[in-house]
Amino acid sequence: MKMLELLSLWGNGGLNGTLPLSLFELSNLRMLYLDGNNFTGSISQDIGQLTMLKQLTISDNPITGVIPSTLGLCKELELLRIENTDIQGTIPEEVCQLKSSSRQVYDALYIKADCYSDYLKCDCCDVCCDHNTQQCFQDNRENPEDSDAKLQDHQTYNSTNTIARIIEIKQKIESEVLQRGATFYEIDFDDPRYLALEWILNQDEMRVPSDAPNLVQRYVLALIAFSLDSEEWGDDELFPSWMSGEDECTWYNVSCFEGRVLALQMNEYSLKGFIPPEIGRLESLALIQLQQNGLHGTIPQ
């Protein structure tokens, strides 16, 4: 199972025993959901081998010990849930450093733990829970409504992001959009194609289902945005609507007819980057205006 990317065992209740060391040899693992079971023992230092890990939930298990400092080697980590466990000690500084301000807002590590009243010491947790009552508060303050809302924003894979949705969307985009037989398994995390997938699955407030008629064009527009350094667009008032949860046909200078993209008009905006070949999947596109920008590369086939 060395190619395994997602392991979801949450909510079974009856799974028990210690976490096998072989679990930490799954070098491609990105999402690991073990919450709501009866696992015991502690978390091995070997968890640092999971360098691609993005989401880890082990809440609601009688796991003991401490959080290993080697978890800080998981530089891609975005979600850590360890509330309602018997883990104590202190969240290591190496883990807290993953909340660096240099990361994108949607990539910033979110931590929920039993840190209320310092049962587990944590200087960087987003939500702290009382180990005895399991009432949770945002930033260790008595505001459970805020903490619930924030948790809903971050815990996407266990709710709207079902395993079936993840698999079906990846397969559809691989078969209908990606060029030259590429697969997401082969693509680097910082590749615009992968960033666009992550946005569709995790950050897009529209939460399009795998069978949505606009999935492909929404993905392609996101891919165009990431290919044109859209991370910098937040400072430009001309592009506030791009990458929003609104219909992509309402995004700035995107024109549609009957729900299909007909025109992209983004000339003279100092855009950087390249035109992805997947733009050809916008089959109704009749007008492209990208003149007087800072683009490089070739014209896609």
N, C-alpha and C positions, 0 to 999 in steps of 0.2 A: 504493500500500500504506500510506497514511497511517493507516489504522485498525489496522494490525498491532500486536498486543500481545505475541506470543511468536514468537521466531525461534530455532529449535533446529537447529544444524548440527554438533553435537559428534560426535566419533568417526568422521568420514569419512576422515581421514588425508590425502587428496589435495587438499583445498581449499587454495588458496595465493593469493599476491598480497597487496597491502596492503588494509586495511579502507577501503572507499569512504566518502567524506565524506557521501554520501547516506544512509548507514546511520544517521548521527547526526541526521538530519532526521525520523526516525520518532518523532514526539512522543508517541505512545501506547504505545511499546514498554515492556514491563514485565519481560520475561525474555529475555536474550540469552545463548545458549550456543554458544560457538565453540571450546571446548576439543577437543584431540585432532586438530588439523589441521596445516597447514604455512604459516599466515599469517605474513607478515613486516611490516617497517615498524614504526611506532610508533602509539600511541593518540592520536588527535587531541584537542586542547583542546575541540573541538566536542562531546565526549561530555557536557559539562555541559548540553547542550540536552535530554538525555533525562531530564527531571525526574521522570518516572513510573517510572524503572528501579528494579526491586527486586532482580534477580539478574543478575550478570555473571560468566561463567566463560570465561577465555581461556587457561587452563593448557595445557601441552603444545603450545606453539607457539613458533617462534623469533622472537617479537616482541621488539623492542629499545626503547630509549628509557626514559622515566620514566612514572610514573603522574601524569597531569595534575592540578593542584590543582582544576581545574574539576569533577572527579568529585565533589567535595564539594557541588556544587549538586544532586546526585541525593539529595535528602533521604529518599527512601523506600528507599534501598539496604539490603538485608538480607544479601546474600551476594556476596563478592568472592573469586574464585579466580584467582590469577596465578602459581601454582607451575610450575616447569619451563619457564620462559621466559627470555629474555635481558634482561628488565627489571631495571634497577639504580637507583641513587639512593636516595631516601628516600620512604616513604609519606607524602604530604603531611598536615600537621596538619588541613587542612580535611576530609580523609577520616576521620582518626582521631576527629574531633569527632562524626561520625555515630554513634559508639558511646556517645553520651550516655546517662547513667543515667535520663534522663527518658523514654526509650522503653520500651515494654513488653519483657519478657524475650524473648518470641518474635520481636520485631521488631529486636532488637539486631543490629548489623552483625557478621557473622562473616567473618574474613579469613584466607585461607591463602596463603602466599607463600614465596619462597626467601629467608627472612630468617635462617636458621640461619647462625651465624658471620658475620653482617652482610653477606652477599652483597648483599642488599637491606635497607637499614636500615628497621626498623619497630618502633615502640614500642607498637603497639596490635594486633598480629596475634594470632590465637587459636592458629594452628598454623604453625610454621616448618619449612621443608624445607631439606635440604642440597642445594644446586644441583648438586653433583657426583654424589652417591649417590642422591638423591631419597628418602632416608629422612626421615620427618617426625616432629616432636615437638611436643607440646602446649606452648604458651607457651615455646618454645625450650628445653624440658627433655627429657631422654631418657626419654620415656614414650610410645612409638609406639602402644601399645594404647589409651591414653586418647584420643590424637588421632584414631585411626580411629573410635572410638565417637562422638566429638563430631562428626566429619565426617558420619557416617551420620545423626545427628540433624538436621543442617542441610541436607544435599544431598538434598532430597526430589524435586525436579523431574526429576532425571536418573535416578531409581530407581523408587520406588513411585509417584511422580507423573508418569506418562507423559503425553505430549501428548494422547493419546486420552482419558485419564481427565479431564484438565482440561477439555477441550472438552465431553465428554459430560455431566459434572456441571454445568457452567455452563448448557448448553442445557436440561437436565432441570429445574433450579431455575427458570430463566427461564420455561419453559413451564408448569410445574406449581405454582409457589409465588408468584413475584413478581406483584404486583397491577398492574392498569391498563396492561399491555403493557410494563412497564419492562424494561430490559436492563442488564446490568452495565457496558456501555460508557458508559451515561449516568449511572451512580451514582458519587458522590464516594467517595474512599478512606475517609473517616471515617464514612460512612453505616453504620449497624448491619447493613444487608443485605449490604454489601460485606465488612465485618469478619467476618460469619458465614461467607461464602464462603471468605475467606482462612483462617479457622480450619479449615474442613472440608478444604481442599486442603493446608494447610501444617502446622498445629499438632496436629490431631486424631490421637492415637496409634492410634485404631482403623483409620484409613486405609480408610474405607468405599469400596467400588467404586461405579461409576456405576449399576450395576444392583441395588444392595443395597435390599431392601425397606424398610429403616429410614432411607434417605438423606434423604428429605423431612422426616420428623419430627425427625431429628437436626439438620438444618439449621434448622428452625423453632425448636427449643428453643435453639439457639445464637443465633439472631436475637433471641429473647425476652431472653436473657441480656444481649446487647450493648445492646438497647433499654432495659434496666433498669440500666444502668451497672454491669455485672458486673465491670468492672476493679477496683472497690472491694471486691468480695466476698472477695478474698484475705485481708483483715483480719478477716473474720467467720468464726468456726469453724463456723457453721451451714451454710456452703455449700462445703465442701472438695471435694465430689464433682462439682459442676457443672463442665462444660468439661473433664472428665477423659477418659481413654481408655477408661473403662468403659462398659458398656451404658447408654444414656441412661435406661433404665427403673430404674436403680439410683441415679440422681442424687437429691439431697436433695429430698424432698417431691414427687417425680414418681411417680405411680402408673400402672401399666400392667396390661393384661390381654391375654394372648396376644401380647405384643410391641407393642401399640398403647397410646398414652398416653390414659388415661381422666381423670386429675385432676392439677391443679396447685394446691398449697396452700402459699402463701407470704405469709400475712397477718401484719401487725405486725412487719415486718423492716426498716422504714425504707427500702424500695426507692424509687429515683428513676427518672424516665424516663417512657416511654409504652408503651401496649400496641400492638404492631405488627399491622396488619390481616392479615398472613400467618398469625396464630394460627388463623385459620379453616381452614387446611390440616390442622390436627390433627382429622381428621374423626370420630374416636371420642371426642373430649374431652367429658366429661359434667359436670365440676365444675371451676370456677375460683374460687379464693379468694385475692384480692389486697387485701383490705380493710385499712384503717389503715396505709397506706404513704404515700409522697409522690409518687404518680403524677400526671401532667398529660395534657392532650390530650383527645380524644374517644373514645367507645366505637366500635371498628371496625365497619364495615358487615358 
